[in-house]
Amino acid sequence: MSSTNIQKAMPPHQHTTLGVTLNITASLFFALMFAYTSQLSALGGEEIFGWRMFLTFPCLTAFIIFRGYWPQVTSIYRRRYRERYFIVIRLLSSFLLSFQLWIFVWAPGNDYGLAVSLGYFILPLTMVMVGRLAFRDRMSRLQQLACLFAVLGILNQLVVSQTLAWPTLAVCLGYPGYFWLRRQTDTNNIGGLWFDMILALPLALFFIMQGGQVISGPAVDIHLLWAVLGLGLVSALALTFQALSAPHLNLSLFGLLIYVEPVLLMLVALALGEAIHPAEWPTYLAIWLSVIILTVEGLRGLKRQRGAKRLQMD
């Protein structure tokens, strides 16, 4: 029986439970990678990024082929002759993604783990704002209230504690710009991700050779090579579990599970010795309150969906 037929034969509650399990597992692997990169002290952030990209890309390609998503890749590829600025836009998209992936592996070893985790907490809120401003998506009252608390938290970080770090802004503002570009160019799928990563491979290889800690001329540091292979495995598993979870989850539940990862990243940063300063607590409390508000809205949405399904069945 194919995986598609198995999914169709699965009861709805088991279908959802599997999706939640896969998604949380992906978040655990992302958190593990966050901690893992901090232990690669012999490598710079650029070389770690290079190895992550170089080792993850073949796994992504295999996943796309195995799951039947390759037509998305070929569809985007055919557009290279029809669209005048196709390659320029794809290079810009690849740069935006690469910058985010670099920050993720650079931050834990440079005492910016908490700053990055805060950026991921704020990210869903900035995505809501971008949707409202760029695509005129409607914002519910709860979303407006959540955004208000988020703005208050950011103002506290900027004005009172004066500790608003650039990685926080890079994450919470950079990712919305990246997804906005993908949505505008109709490449917001795994095929678009594949193109972004393949265009970043030359830069990844440059960082690997420039760093020279694992490969230095004809010599290879076996211990470091095993370490970066482990990083590639963790990265590939995180991406795979996240992709596998998506078909089992509706949009509301998928949105709620977004908050699992920043919580885990924050715990990793605290475990690595970073600390939340007293003046920063109002920021975190305001952001967490925003998260709670959006979680309540998401749960209400799930309840309405279940109610609608029951009415249809009756």
N, C-alpha and C positions, 0 to 999 in steps of 0.2 A: 504493500500500500504506500502511495506517495505521501510526502509530508503534507501536501495540500489536502488530500483526502482524510488524513489523520486529523487535521485541524477542523475539517467540516464535521467529522464524526464525534468530536470532543464536546461534552456538555458546556454551556456558556460559562458556568462558574469555574470549571476547570480550565477553560480557555483563558479567562482573566487571571486566575491564580498563576498559571504558567507564565503569562506575560509579566506579571508583577515580579515573580521570582527571577526571571531572566534579566529584567531591568535593574533590580537591586543588585544582582550578581555583577552586572556591568559596572555599576557605581562602585562596588567594592574593588573591582579590578582597577578602575581609574584612581581610586584612593591609594591602592597598593602601588601603582605606578608613581603617584605623587611622592610617596615615601621612598620608593626605590631610587628615584633620581637623586634624592638628597644624599644617598650613600655612594654615588658615583663621583666622589670628590676629586678623583684624578682627572676627570674629564670636565671641560667647560660646558656651559649650557648650549653653545652652538653645536659642539660635537655630539652631545646627547641627543639634541634635536635631529641632527643628521642621521644618526643610527636609528632613531625611532621611525623616521620617515622611510628610510631605506629598507627596514625590516618589516614594516607594517604594510607597505604597498603591495607586495606579492600576495599577502594574506587577503587584502581587500579585493584584489583582482580575482583570486580563487573563489572568494565568497560570492562576488557578482556573477561569475560564470555558473557556479553551482546552483545559485538561487534563481537564475534565469533573468537577471537584470541587465545583461549585456546589450540588448536593444536600446536601452537608455543611453549607453555610451556611444553606439553607432549613430543614434539620432542626433546627438549633440555634435558629433564629429562631422556629419554632413553639412552642418550649418556654417562651417568655416569659410566656404566660398560664397554663401548667400548674404552673409552679414559683414558689413564693411569693417567694423572695429571688433570683430569676434575675438581675435587673438589678444588684443590689448585688454579687453574686458576680462578674458580668462586669466591673463597674467595678473591683473589687479586682484581678481578673486582669489587666485592662488597665493598671492602675497598676504592678503588679509588673513587667510586660514593659517598660513605658515607662521605668521607673527603670533597668533593665538596659541598654536601648538608649541612654539618656542617658549613663550611666557610660562606655560604649564610646567615644562621640565626645568626651566631656569629658576623659577621662584623658590622652591623648597630649599635649595642649597644656598640661597642668598638672603634668607630671612624675610622673604616676601610671601610666605605661604598663606598667612592670615589675610594679607591684602588681596591675594588672588581669590581666596575663598569668599571674601566679602563681595568681590566683583561678581562672582557666580550667584550669590544671594540676590544681588540687585538686578542681575541680568534679565530674569523674567519680567520684571517691572519695566525696565527700559524697552524690552520687546513690545510690551503693551503700548507704551508711549509712541514708539516708532510706528506701530500698526495704526494708531489713531492719527498721527500726523502725516505719515506717508501714504497710507492706504485708506484713510478715513474709516477705519474699523470702529464700531461702536464700543464705548467703554461703559460697563455697568457701574452702578453706584459703589459697589464694593471694590471694584478695580480702581475707581477714582480715589476712594478712601485709602486703599493700599498704596497708591502712587504718592498721595499726600504724605503719609508716614515715611515713605522712602525718601522723599525730598527733604523732610525734616531731619532724617538721619544723616543724609549726605551733608546738609548744612552744618550740623553739629561736627561732623568729621572735618569739614573745611574751615569753619570759623572758630569753634570752641576748642576742640582738641588739636586742630591744625596738623592732623596726621593723615590726610587724604593722600594715599600713595598713588603714583601713576599706574602701577599694575591694576589697581582697582578700576580706574577709569578705562584703561585699555581693554579690560575684559567686558565691563558692563556697557561700554559704548562701541567697542570694536566688533563684537559678535553681531549686534543688531545691524551694523553697516554691512557686514558680510552677508547675512541672511537677506537683507533688503536687496543687495545686488543680485543674489541668486534668484530671488523671487521676480525681480524686474526683468531678468534675462531668461526666465523659464528654464532654469537649471537647478531648481531646488529639489534634487533627488540624489540617489546614490551614484548615478552616472556623472552628475556634476561634481560630486566629491572626488570621484576617480580622476577627472580631468584636473582638478585643483592639485591633487597630490602628484600626478605624473609631471606636471609643469614645475613642481617644487623639487623634484628629484635631483636635477643638476646642482641646485643650491645645497641640497643635503649632502651630495657626494663631495662638493667643495669643502664643506665644513668638516667632513670626516677626514679628508686628506690634509686639510689645513691644521686641524687639531693634532693629528699624528700620534695620539696617545695609544690607540689600539693598533693602528697600522702605521709603521714608520719605515718607509722604504720597503725593503724585502723582509724586515722583521715584523713579527706579530706578537703582541702581548696576549698569551693564551688566557690568563686569568681575566683580564679586562674584556677579551672577546666573549668569554662565557657570560660575563656580567651583562654586556650589551645584548647578547642573544636572549638572556632572560628578560631584559627590558622589552625587546621586540615581541616576545611571547606574551607578556602581560598586556602590552598595548593591543596586540591582535585579538586577544581574548576579550578585552574590554569592548573593542569595536564590534566584534562578532556578537556578543551577548546583547549589546544595545540594539543592533540591527535585527536580531532574531526576536526581540521583545516587541518591536513596533507593530507587527501584524496582529498581535494578540491584545492590543490595548486601544481603547478609543482615545480621542484627543484629550478629553478632560482628565482621564486617569494618567495618561502619559505626561500631561502638564504637572500633575501633583507630584509625580515621581522625580521630576527635575530637581526638587529640593533635597533629595537624599544625598546627592553627590556633594554639594557645598557643605553640608553638615559633616560628612566624612572628611572632606579636605580640611575643614577647620580643626577637627579632632587630630588629624595628622600633624598640622602645623603646631598645635599646642603640645603634642607629644615630642616634637622636634625641638622644643624649648622656647618657642615664641610665646608672647603673652599679650592679653588684651589690657591696655592701660585704663585706669579709672575714668579718664575723660572720654574714652571711646565707648564706654558702656551704653550711653544714651543712643549712639548710632546703632549698635547691635540690637538693642531692645526695639528701636523703631523699625529696623529692617525685619527682625523676627516677627514683630506684630503685623507687618505688611504680609509676610509669608503666611501667617495664621489666617489673615483675612482672605487671601487668595485660596488657601486650602479649604476654608469654609465654603467659599463660592464654588470651588471644584466639586466638593462633596454634595452640595445642593444640586449641581448640574447632573452628577451621576444619579442622584435620587430621582430627578425628573425624568432622566432617560429610562431608568428601570420602570418607573410608573407608566411611561408612554408605551414601553414594550408589553407590559402586562395588559394594558387596554387593547392593544392590537391583538394579543393572543385571545382575549375574551371576546 
